[in-house]
Amino acid sequence: MDVRRAAERYPGGDPAAGIESRHAFSFGPHYDPDNLRFGAMIACNEERLAPGAGFDEHPHSHTEIVTWVVEGELTHRDSTGHETRVGPGDVQRLSSAGGVRHVERNDAGSPLTFIQTWLAPLSPGGDPSYEIVHGIADSTPYAVPEAGAMLHVRRLGVGERTAVPDGAYVYVHVVRGEVRLGGEELSAGDAVRIADAEGVEAVGVSAAELLVWEMAPPAR
């Protein structure tokens, strides 16, 4: 079990333009050959956008991009014609496949914080696709079969427990609150990477929200 604290994330973005990023994995100028991926996961970024700030149109390919809004509202536009607004509790997935371009902005009047996870697909290429699930319920799994991955959203009260899925690769990100997992106290922004997870559970120290990724081993 590998615990990564929020303060250990690599800083990025453009603070002068209202963009603050915190990267859990090797990213851009922060190259770390020992921190390139975990299972299918190649990025887990915490993004903070001031009102009116955002990422102008930019390309992606061969990546499954899953976004979870913590607070505020994200405006998404892409080259396949989708334009949506994503709020807290919504799961957004952009399958960039052979190539897609998109824009991500905070067009609202309040700050925006979101968690964005990038997953490597099992097979490259194909046609891009887009999906949004509004108001996903607690404990409802969200499958990303293109990457052999499953997202579980967990919301815990004080003292409430939840089982962490058994699996070859499990990644737990604390969105808000505090939890105890495997003897470790975790706070917002902290994450745990668990290889060969079995019999692990999380306990709410305060009201908390977790994103739990269950990932199959890479194809050989």
N, C-alpha and C positions, 0 to 999 in steps of 0.2 A: 504494500500500500504506500503510494507516493503522494505526500501532501504538498500542495503548492499554494502558498499564501498570496493574497491579493497584492501585497506590497512587492512581491517578487515578479510581477508581470512586467513585461517590457513596455516602456512608454512610447507612444507614437501619436499620429494625427498632426494637427496644425492648430495649436491653441489660439494663435492670433486670429484664425478664421472661425473660431468657435467649435473646433473639433478636437476632442480628447479621446485617445484610444489607449487601451491596455491589452497587450497580447500575451496569451498563455503559452504560445509556441513560437519558435523561431520565425521572425517575420521581418521583411524588408531589411533595413540596415542592422537589425539585431539578429545576426546569424549565429546560431548555436547548433553545430552538427549533432549534438546529443539530445536535442529537443525539437526534432523535426515533425514527429507525429506520435500518436498513441492509437493503436488499432487503425480504424479508418479516419480518425480525426487528425486534421492537419492545421486547424486554427480554431481558437475559441476566443473571440475578441469582445471586450466590453467597450462599447462606443457611447460617448456623450456628445450630443449636438445641442448647441445653443439655438434659440429661436432664429429661424432664417438661415441656419448653417446646413451644410450637407455635402454629400459626395456627388460631384458632377458625373455625367455619363462616363462609364468605364467598362471594360470588357472582362468576362470570365469565360473559362472553358474547362470541361472535365472536372467539375466540382459540384457537389450538392450543398447548397447554401440554405441553412435553416436559421430563422431569426425569431427571437423572443423579446418583446418589448417589456421593459421593467416599469417605466413611467413615461408619460407623454404619448405622442402619436407620430408614427413614421409614415411618410409618403413614399410609395414605391412606384416607379415607372420603368418599363423595360421595352426592348426592341421587338418583342413579340406582341405588343399592343396592350399589355396589362397595366392598369393604373389603379392602385388600391391604397387604402390607409389602414395601418396595422396598429392595434392598441394592445394594452396589457391583457394577457389571457389568450391572445391569438397566436397561432403557429403559422409562420409563412415559410414556404419552401420554394426556392428557385433552382431548378435543375439546369445548369448551364450547358451540359452535354457538349455538342460540337462547337458551341459558341453563342454568347448572348451579351447584350450590353444593357446596363441599367443605371438608374439614378436613385439615390436615397437621400431624402431631405427631411428636415424638421420645418414644416410650413405652419406649425401651430405657434401660439404665443407663449408657451411654457417649455422648460428644458425637456430633452428627450434622452432616455437611456435605454439601450438595447444590447442584448447578448447575441452575437452572431457566430454560428458554428459552421465550419467548412469540413466536408467529408469527401474523401476520395472515392470515386465510383468503382464498382467491381469491374466494369468494362467501359472504356473510353468511347467518345463519339455519341452519335444519335442526335435526336431533335430536342431542343430545349423545351421545358414545360414549367408550369407555375401552379401553385396551389396555396390557398389560405384557409385555415380552419379557425372560425371565430369562436372565442370563448370555450376553449377545450376544457373538459371537466377534469377534476382531480383524479389521478390514477388511470386516466384513459391513455393507453399507449398510442404513439404516433409512429408509424413505420416509414422508414426510408429504404425500401428494398434495393434501390439502385446502389446503395452503399453497404447493404447487409447490416443495417443499424435500426435501433428502436429507441425513441425518446419517451421517457416516463416523466410526467410532471407530478411532483409531490408537494402538497401543502400540509404542514404539520402545526398543531397547537402545542402548547407547553406540555411536555411529558408524553406526547403521542409518538408512536413508533411506526416505522415502515421498513419493510424488507427491501434491501438492495438486490436487484436481480443477480442471480448467479450467471457467470459468463466469462469468456476468455478475456474480454476487455470491457471494463465498466468505468465510466467517467462521471463524477458527481460534481456539479457546480452549485454553490450556494448563492441563490439570487438575492435573498433577503433573510434577515433573522440570524439565529444561531442554532447549531445542531451539534450533537455528539455522534461521532461515527468511528467505530473501531478504536475507541479510547482517545480520540482526538477531538478537541473543541474547534469548531469551524464557524467562521463569521462570513458575512456577505463578501463576495468576491473570491473567497477561498475555493479550492477545488482539490479533489482526490482522484488519483488514477489507480485503479485496482486491477491487477492482472490475476486471472484465474479466480475470480470472486466466488466465494461460497459461504453462505450463512452470515453475511454481513447485514447489519441493520443500522438505521439512522434514528435518532431520538431528538425531538424538538426541545431545545433549551429555552427558546422563546418561540413565538409564532414565526414560522419559517416557510420558505419556498425553495424547492430544489429542482434542478434539471438533471435527470439521470439518464445517461446514454449507455445503452447496452449494444455492444458491437461484436460481431463474429470475427474469428481469426481471418487474416488475409488469405485469399485463394492462392494455392501453390501451383 
